[in-house]
Amino acid sequence: MNEQNYDNHIFYYWPHHFFFYGSILAAFVLCGLGIWHYPEQRAIWIMMTIAVFLIVWLAFMTRQHYALGLQNRLVRQEMRLRYHILTGRRFEDIEKQLPFKVIAALRFASDDELEPLIQRAIDERLTPDQVKRSIRSWLPDTMRV
């Protein structure tokens, strides 16, 4: 596995992102062709299109709700523990001053640059992308959902 950095930190789960969504895209194309080529059955093809859309929406919302909700909770706990180990202080007071996306971006910072970067994120109201771009020594997260 390549060393993780800003340019390659996005993760794709092939069966889900490419096979499942590829199949859904193919189903949408087939439904569109059915609507176009079979006008006498247009209502059926429209209903099938709606059904495919609902399947996509349900799959996306369920995945987002459960997996990302759990991941966000774990990231928050990881940052609390890590900050406490590094500083001996609690992270909860600092946590209230930062949006979650900034906290999630901070987890990529090495131990040496974490505390100064946290303070800079608070003082300058850095965006998650600005935090990630500020990291000199990237700490990889290879176990994301």
C-alpha positions in Angstrom: 0.0 0.0 0.0 1.3 3.5 -0.9 2.0 5.9 1.9 -1.1 7.9 2.6 -1.1 11.7 2.0 -3.4 14.5 0.9 -3.5 13.4 -2.7 -4.4 9.8 -2.1 -6.4 9.8 1.1 -9.8 9.2 -0.5 -11.0 5.6 -0.2 -13.3 3.8 -2.6 -15.0 0.5 -1.8 -15.1 -1.1 -5.2 -18.1 -3.4 -4.8 -20.2 -0.6 -3.5 -18.9 2.5 -5.4 -18.4 0.8 -8.7 -20.4 -2.4 -9.0 -23.5 -1.4 -7.0 -23.7 2.1 -8.3 -22.7 1.0 -11.8 -25.6 -1.5 -11.8 -27.9 1.2 -10.7 -26.7 3.5 -13.4 -27.3 0.7 -15.9 -30.8 0.2 -14.6 -31.5 4.0 -15.0 -30.2 3.8 -18.6 -32.4 0.8 -19.3 -35.5 2.5 -17.8 -34.8 5.6 -19.8 -34.5 3.5 -23.0 -37.7 1.7 -22.0 -39.5 5.0 -21.6 -38.2 6.2 -25.0 -38.6 3.1 -27.1 -41.9 1.7 -25.6 -44.3 4.7 -25.3 -47.2 2.3 -24.9 -45.6 1.0 -21.7 -44.3 4.4 -20.5 -46.1 4.3 -17.2 -44.6 1.0 -16.3 -41.1 2.2 -17.2 -41.6 5.4 -15.2 -42.7 3.3 -12.2 -39.6 1.1 -12.6 -37.4 4.3 -12.7 -39.0 5.5 -9.5 -38.4 2.1 -7.9 -34.7 2.2 -8.9 -34.4 5.7 -7.6 -35.9 4.7 -4.2 -33.5 1.8 -4.0 -30.6 4.1 -4.6 -31.9 6.7 -2.1 -32.5 4.0 0.6 -29.1 2.4 0.1 -27.3 5.8 0.2 -29.1 7.1 3.2 -28.7 3.8 5.1 -25.0 3.7 4.4 -24.6 7.3 5.3 -26.6 7.2 8.4 -25.1 4.1 10.0 -21.5 3.8 8.7 -20.6 7.5 8.8 -22.4 8.1 12.1 -20.3 5.4 13.7 -17.2 6.5 12.0 -17.7 10.1 13.2 -18.2 8.9 16.8 -15.0 6.8 16.6 -13.0 9.7 15.1 -14.2 11.9 18.0 -13.2 9.3 20.6 -9.9 8.7 18.9 -9.1 12.5 19.0 -10.2 12.7 22.7 -7.9 9.9 23.7 -5.0 11.0 21.5 -5.2 14.6 22.8 -5.3 13.4 26.3 -2.3 11.1 25.8 -0.3 13.9 24.2 -1.2 16.8 26.5 -2.7 15.2 29.7 -5.7 17.5 29.2 -9.3 16.8 28.1 -10.3 17.5 24.5 -14.0 18.2 25.1 -13.5 21.9 25.7 -11.5 22.3 22.5 -14.0 20.1 20.7 -16.8 22.5 21.3 -14.8 25.2 19.4 -14.3 23.2 16.3 -16.7 21.8 13.7 -16.6 18.0 13.4 -15.1 18.1 9.9 -12.1 20.1 11.2 -11.7 17.5 14.0 -11.8 14.8 11.4 -9.2 16.5 9.3 -6.9 17.0 12.4 -6.6 13.3 12.9 -4.2 13.1 9.9 -1.7 15.4 11.7 1.3 13.8 13.4 1.7 14.0 17.1 4.3 16.7 16.9 2.1 19.1 14.9 -1.3 18.2 16.4 -1.5 20.7 19.3 -0.2 23.7 17.3 -2.5 22.9 14.4 -5.5 22.6 16.7 -4.7 26.1 18.1 -4.3 27.4 14.6 -7.6 25.9 13.5 -9.3 27.6 16.4 -7.6 31.0 16.0 -7.8 31.2 12.2 -11.1 29.2 11.8 -9.4 26.9 9.3 -11.5 24.8 7.0 -11.0 21.0 6.9 -9.2 21.3 3.5 -6.9 24.1 5.0 -6.1 21.8 7.9 -5.2 18.9 5.7 -3.0 21.1 3.5 -1.2 22.4 6.6 -0.1 19.0 7.6 3.6 18.4 7.0 3.8 14.8 8.4 0.7 12.9 7.4 -0.6 10.3 9.8 -2.5 7.8 7.6 -5.9 6.5 8.4 -6.2 3.2 6.5 -9.2 1.8 8.3 -12.0 4.2 7.3 -15.5 3.2 6.2 
